[in-house]
């Protein structure tokens, strides 16, 4: 079974976008699926989307800023 962040569907993209907006309420953010996982880009920064549970996670996701 694939992880949520390895699932390239429009439904998963919507969930990830919603979770990102809930955690980082900022302007426009872009979601991209590359190299087998989801990435978020906003305000010149990039986040790797990771499957997560517990404090700080949103709908089973968390976001690791990589730059």
C-alpha positions, 0 to 999 in steps of 0.5 A: 500500500502506497503512502498518501504522499506517494499517491498522485491523484487530484483528490490527494492533491486537494487534501494536501493543498487544504492541509497546507493552507490550514497549517500555513495560511498565506497567499497562493501555494502550488502543489507539484508531484515529482520524484514520487512525492508531493511538494508545496511551493509558496512565497519562494520557499519549498516544502516536502510533503510527508505523512505524519501523525501527532502534534503539528500534523494536519489531516495526516500530513506535515511539511518539511521546509527544504530551503 
